[in-house]
Amino acid sequence: MARTVWHSSVGKKTVMAVSGLIMLLYLVVHMIGNLKIFFGPGEFNHYAHWLRTVGEPFMHYEWTLWLIRVVLVAAVVAHAVSAYQLSRRDLRARPDKYVHRKHRASYATRTMRWGGIILGLFIVWHLLDLTTGTVHSGGFQEGHPYQNVVDTFSTWYGDVVYIVAMLALGLHVRHGFWSAAQTLGAGSRTRDRALKAAADVLALLLTAGFIAVPVGVMTGVVS
């Protein structure tokens, strides 16, 4: 049954919708946590330490954090694979260009694929920068996330990479949230307007919330 569902287009769209909503929930929580940086290094560093001790003593140190990471990796892989296979299936079904031009899609719809690629590359860079410190500027300090964030956003390229990725994220969430609602049967003629409005508000809040951090460093509010 699982194989049958996976090989169907509806099954792949459902996997995309569920995995997308899992990542969206994480993004909301992650954004709220990031905004703690405006309360100073003590507050932000304490939050980062708390993430590693969630569930203690029942869970060992960092076990809960690693469990979250495993779920997120599974969601990202499932989302990316489903999107790629659906795209290939769509191209095979329509090998020739349409004779008549279709109705012009929104900018977010037309950039979903490129947005996904940009976000995938950004995730790799973000992990190498602030998790492993491999590409970090200014000398990565283990256990000092506040200083590491300030170091990253004190460089012009760190700001550019992050802001471009967050703009791509906003467009991706705007279209993806509404598409997921349609796939999971939440959409209807009466609810579509509310769902689109919710997608717009959610995308705007996430984009503004994430971009607020590098802007705070650039303006000296966070230093």
WOJO-V323519 format. One record per backbone hydrogen bond with DSSP energy under -0.5 kcal/mol. CO is the residue of the C=O (numbers start at 0). NH is the residue of the N-H. E is the energy in kcal/mol with one decimal. If there is no record, write none. Layout:
BEGIN
co = [CO/CO]
nh = [NH/NH]
e = [E/E]
END
This chain:
BEGIN
co = [0/1/2/3/4/7/8/9/10/11/12/13/14/15/16/17/18/19/20/21/22/23/24/25/26/27/28/29/30/32/33/34/35/36/39/40/41/42/43/44/45/46/47/48/48/49/49/51/52/54/54/59/59/61/62/63/64/65/66/67/68/69/70/71/72/73/74/75/76/77/78/79/80/81/82/83/84/85/86/87/88/89/91/105/106/108/110/111/112/113/114/115/116/117/118/119/120/121/122/123/124/125/126/126/126/127/127/132/139/140/143/144/145/146/147/148/150/151/154/155/156/157/158/159/160/161/162/163/164/165/166/167/168/169/170/171/172/173/174/175/176/177/178/179/180/180/181/187/190/191/192/193/194/195/196/197/198/199/200/201/202/203/204/205/206/207/209/209/210/211/212/213/214/215/215/216/220]
nh = [4/5/6/7/7/11/12/13/14/15/16/17/18/19/20/21/22/23/24/25/26/27/28/29/30/31/32/33/34/35/36/37/38/39/43/44/45/46/47/48/49/50/51/51/52/52/53/61/55/57/58/62/63/65/66/67/68/69/70/71/72/73/74/75/76/77/78/79/80/81/82/83/84/85/86/87/88/89/90/91/92/93/94/109/110/111/114/115/116/117/118/119/120/121/122/123/124/125/126/127/128/129/130/131/132/133/134/135/141/143/147/148/149/150/151/152/153/154/158/159/160/161/162/163/164/165/166/167/168/169/170/171/172/173/174/175/176/177/178/179/180/181/182/183/185/186/184/191/194/195/196/197/198/199/200/201/202/203/204/205/206/207/208/209/210/211/212/213/214/215/216/217/218/220/221/219/222]
e = [-2.5/-2.5/-2.1/-0.7/-0.8/-2.1/-2.3/-2.1/-2.3/-2.4/-2.3/-2.8/-2.5/-2.1/-2.1/-2.0/-2.1/-2.2/-2.3/-1.9/-2.4/-2.1/-1.9/-3.1/-2.6/-2.0/-2.2/-2.4/-1.8/-1.4/-1.9/-1.6/-2.0/-1.3/-2.1/-2.8/-1.9/-1.9/-2.1/-2.1/-2.4/-1.8/-0.6/-1.0/-0.6/-1.2/-0.7/-3.0/-2.0/-0.7/-2.7/-2.1/-0.6/-2.4/-2.2/-2.2/-2.1/-2.4/-2.2/-2.4/-2.7/-2.4/-2.2/-2.7/-2.7/-2.5/-2.4/-2.7/-2.8/-2.2/-2.3/-2.5/-2.6/-2.4/-2.1/-2.5/-2.3/-2.2/-2.1/-2.2/-1.8/-1.3/-0.5/-2.2/-1.1/-1.1/-3.0/-2.3/-1.9/-2.6/-2.5/-2.2/-2.4/-2.3/-2.4/-1.5/-2.2/-3.4/-2.3/-2.2/-1.7/-2.7/-1.7/-2.4/-0.5/-0.7/-1.6/-0.7/-0.6/-1.9/-1.9/-2.5/-2.2/-2.5/-2.2/-2.2/-1.0/-1.2/-1.7/-2.4/-2.6/-1.8/-2.8/-2.5/-2.0/-2.2/-2.1/-2.1/-2.1/-2.2/-1.8/-2.3/-2.9/-2.3/-1.8/-2.8/-2.7/-0.8/-2.3/-2.7/-1.9/-1.9/-2.5/-2.3/-2.7/-1.1/-1.2/-2.0/-2.6/-2.6/-2.1/-2.4/-2.3/-2.2/-2.5/-2.7/-2.4/-2.3/-2.7/-2.4/-2.3/-2.7/-2.7/-2.4/-2.4/-1.6/-1.1/-0.7/-2.0/-2.2/-1.9/-2.7/-2.2/-1.2/-2.2/-0.8/-0.5]
END
